[in-house]
Amino acid sequence: METVVITITHGIVVRNILRTDAFKILKSRKDLRIVLAALHRTPFLNSKSFAAEFSGGNVIVENVGIKSNIVERALKKMAEMIFFNMNYNETTRLKEMTLKKKNYFRYLGLKFVKKVLGKNKKVIEALEKLDMFLFGFKHRYYRELFEKYKPSLIFSTDFLWPHEWGLIRAAKHYGVPVVSMVLSWDHLSKGKLPTKFNKVIVWNDFLKEQLIDYYGYSQNDIFVSGIPHFDYYIHDKDKLTSKREFLKNVGTAPNKKLITYTTSPPTLSPFEQDVIEIICEAIKNGEIKYPSHLHVRFHPADNFDRYEKLKKHGDIITFETPGKSASRAGYTWDPDKADMLHYANLLSHSDVMINVCSTVTIDASAFDTPVINIAFDGYEKKPYWDSTARYYDYTHYKKIVETEGAKIARNKEELIKYINEYLKNPKLDSEGRKKIVKEMCYKLDGKAGERIAKCILNFINERGEQK
């Protein structure tokens, strides 16, 4: 029997893999054993409810609570600095310029270190070898996992998760191949892959091009799957409620327009409570020309307390916290089937979706729902380097901006203007939204999860034939 170890880090992996056809198809193979490795600092580590839901039959949940240390992280950071020195993109440049404006001495330190490390790929390889030499002893921590299950494959689901690196390193030690999936469209501009994987699964051709240009992967090393959680939008279309019923469920009248605001973590956008209040006031004073209701869906990593003052706006605004908590230690997102169906209803029935530089833009475009991106900072006028405006020049998001499928509101007046325009004509910029779907989704056919499963199974079969 072949064995696949799948790394589990957080709710996005649960949504993208375990609650899609990717896991369903793999689980249906009785000749395949699946080990779900709940890693360190994940809410699913030692979670009885997680184990009860997903284990059984040919699926086993293993708790792998082994953490990386500061030296390991430092070595990876140095390799990452060299990598982005060699592959200097707009995201890297903007982050450096932001640091220069905020903390000039740290910026000088960064430039000095990057100058010393240089732009030599061989230095990256030397750092990886040093890492293997210094922390080779850690392989024994994974010995039980590898000797007990003798895995045919490690499926790495989130290369940015630092506590996944040890398991990947151990796989190299034991000669076990690793297939990795790039978890989201911005991850290749956020961090460096920790090693050369046997195969990489990506959402779209944009990510495929980055792997070829930045990492030297060949076409055969990359598999384009589409976005797995978008499969819900196809599969659940016949389960969507009517708009009248949905508006009633979110607490508003059926004759009102539904404006939905999806928040970001406060580290990304600390002024969203002010932007939301601007919309509330515009609804109240008639600047928004249609009877409207504002529905706010919190980001799982948001600080919910910062919205307390908005409750004074009464019945023109409602709030929701997505999914359920996977841990008692604070809110940690575990999206279940009901949450995904609710989210599909929200995307389908909203008259306009508003966010700060979020994947929600792609989600909404899949339903041809108008999108407004916020590129200002509430009541304050922040300089570019402190403002959310800079995010729209990041490498990954510039692809969205270029489609002209979403309006970019750079002040209060533009925000209200764009809301009114979309409420009047929801087909405005529809062609741009189609471009977003075409460029970011690969195929919107409900089969991304199926393609991921087939990629993994084909890889295992091909390896078996080579032995």
Protein Blocks (a to p, Z undefined) as FASTA:
>chain_A
ZZdddddfblmlmmmmmmmmklmmmmmpmkbccdddddehiakgopaklmmmmggcjbcc
dddfbccdfklmmmmmmmmmmmmmmmccfklmmmmmmmmmmmmmlmmmmmmmmmmnopaf
klmmmmmmmmmmmmmmmmmmmmmmmmmnopabdcdfblklmklmmmmmmmmmnopacddd
dfbfklmmmbccfbdcfbdcdfblmlmmmmmmmnopafklpccebjfklmmmmmmmmmpc
cfklmmmmnopafkbccdddddddfklmmmlmmmmmmmmmmmmnomamcdcdddddddfk
bcfklmmmmmmnommbccddehjdfbfgbpaddddfklmmmmmmmmmmpmbdcdehiakl
mmmmmnopacdddfbehjbccdfklpmklmmmgmklmmmmmnopaccdfbfklmmmmmmm
mmmmmmgoklmmmmmmmmmnopaehpmmmmmmmmmmmmmmmmmmmZZ
